[in-house]
């Protein structure tokens, strides 16, 4: 039980540092902290989602999509978040977040 607490705590601290780096406009450094957070806690859907946004910011779309697939696989509610975040029209959102979206390469990030 204590191990889980420390894992979550360390992962959250790294996530918070990534958010801080993004706020400062340092997306590359933010990605580094998101990746570290995922090394500590690889099943954190929020970190994967945010890492995808950071990759998209740098126009690294393939990596962004892999992160989002994994985030949605872990937490299906991120489908709606992704559609809202990018204001996707109905047709594109159905294509992007369909079940096919989840079946392609969703097991490994970056």
N, C-alpha and C positions, 0 to 999 in steps of 0.2 A: 504494500500500500504506500509506504513512504517513497519507494522508488518511483511510482507513478506521479506522486506529488512533485518530486524534483525534476522529473522529465518534463512535466507540463510547465513547471516554473521556468526552467531553462529555455524551453521552446517559446514560451510567451515573451521572455526577455529578448530573445533574438528577433522574434516577430516585431516587437515594439521598436527595436533598433532599426529594423528594415523600414517600418513606417516613418520613423524619424528621418532616415536617409532619403526616402522618397519626398518627404515634405521639403527637404533642403534641395531637391532637384538632382540628387545623386542616385539615379536609377540603377547604375551598374553596381554600386555598393549595396543598394537595397536588395538586389538579386542575390548577392553574396550572403547577406544575412537571412533571407528567406530560405536559401538552400541549406544553410547551417541549421536553421530551425527544423527543416524537414529531415535532416540527418538525425536529429534528436527525436522527433516525433513525425514519422512519415505519413501518418494517417490524419493529419490536420488539414481538413478541407479548406478552411479559411486561408491558411498559408498558401496552399496550392492555387487558390483562386487569385489571391493578391500577386503571387509570383507570375501568374499568367498575365495579369494586367501590366506588370512591370516589363515582361517580355514584349507585350504588344506595344507598349510605349516606345520601345527600341526597334519596333518593326520586325521583331523575331517571331513572326506569326506561328510558324510550325511549333515552336517551343511553347508559345502561349496556349495553343490549342491542346497540346498534350497535357499541360497543367490543368486546364479547364475540364478536360475529359475525366481526369483522375479526381478532381474536386467534385464533379457531378456524380461520379461513380460512388464516392464516399458519402456524399450528401446531396441527394437529388434536388433539394430546394435551390441549389445553386443554378439550376437551369433557368428559373425565373429571374434570378439576380443577373445572370449574364445577359438575358434578353433586355432587361431594364437598363443595365449599365451602358449598353451600346445602342439603345433605342432602335432595335432591329424591327423591321416591318414583319408582318405576320408570316409571309412566305419564307423569308430568310431565316426567321427564328425557328420555324418548323424544320428547315433543312439543317441548321446548325446544331440544334439541341434534340434532334431525333434520336431514336434508339441506335441508329447506325453510328451516330457521333460517339456513342459510348463504347462501341465494340472495336473500334480501331485503335490499337496501340495505347490502351489506357492504363497499362500496368507499370510503366516506368516514366519518371519525370526527368527532364533535362539530361 
